[in-house]
Amino acid sequence: MKIHEIGRYQAQPQQLEVVLHLDPALFWFQGHFAVQPLLPGVAQLDWVMHYATGVLAPDHRFHSIQNVKFQAPLLPDTRVTLTLDWNAEREMLAFCYQRHDGEHRHTASSGKIRLCR
């Protein structure tokens, strides 16, 4: 099953916000973990690269992870916003996943990824 995108907002060419619904049937939740499924970090990074190279920096590819911090789990049936900020001069992509909790958002993970041509 693919990503369930609710909305996409791009106020500036180097920034992108994507609102996602984490469908419990997503492949990534299967077996990760049996007691309480959660979205693995590798899936979160895969989605970051999907949107970064598909929208913000299509002529770039992954180079290295500069830093990443997983602060809270992303659980099935949750609404999240993925924010991307592309700095073309430095070839640096900053990302942040925020969980929606009613009117509030809480950071679940964030980091920086260096891209290259």
N, C-alpha and C positions, 0 to 999 in steps of 0.2 A: 504494500500500500504506500502511496506517495504522500508527501507533505500536504496537509490540509491548510491552505493559505486563506485567511479571512479577508485580509486587506494589505495593500502595499502603498506606501507613501514616500515620495521622493521630492522633498522641498528644494534640494540643491543637487547638482550632478554628483557630488562626492559623498552624499549621505543617503541612506536608505533605511526605512523602517518597515518591517514585515510583521503583521499580526498573524499568529498561528494557533490552531487548535491541535492539541496533542491527543489524537485519536487513540483510544486504548488498543485498537487493532493494529497499530503500527508494528512493523517487523521488529523495530529496535526494542520494543518492550518485551518481546518473547524471550523468556529465560533470564531476564535481567531486572529484577530478581524475583524468585518465586513468591516470597512473602509480600513484598511491596515492589512492583515494577517501577523502574525509573529510567529516564532517558539517559543513556550513556554519554559520557563526554565526547567519545569519538563521533557519535551521531551529531552532537551539537557543532563540532568542528566541521563535519562534512557539510552541514547545512550552511554554515558561515561561508565556506568555500563555494558552495553552489550559487549562492546569491552574489558573492563578491565577484566571481569570475563570469557570472552570467549577466550582471547588471553594471557594476561599478568599474571593474577592471578586466574587460573581456580578453585583453591581450596578455594577461599575466597568469602565473601559476604559483603554487605553493613553494615557498623557500624554507621558512622555519617558523617555529612558534617562539615569540619573544617572551611572552608570559601568559599564563592562564590561571584563573582562580575560579574554582567551583565552590560556591558559597551555600547553595541550597538545592535540593533535588528538584528536578522537573518531573512531575508525576503525570500519569495518564489522565485524560479528560480535563486538562488544564489549558487555559488561554495564556499565551506568552507573546511578548514583543521582542523581536530580534532587531537591534539597532546596529548599523554598520556605518563607519566613518573612514573613508579612504583618503590617505595623504599620498598623492601621486609622486610628489617630490622625494619623499622619503621611502616610497614603496611600502608603506606601513598601513595595515588595516586594523582598526580598533573595533571590537564587537562587544555587545552586552545583551544578555538574555534577561528579561524581566518577567516575572510571574504576575498575572493580574489577580488581585484580591479585591473584588468590588471596584471601587473608584481608585484604589491604590495599586501601585506597582512595587514589587520588591526584587532587587537584583538576585538572580540565581547563579549567573556566571558571567565572566568578562575576561578580556585578554587582548593581546596584540599579536598579529601574524604578519611576518614579512613576506611579501610577494616578489616575484621576479619575472622577467620576460623570457 
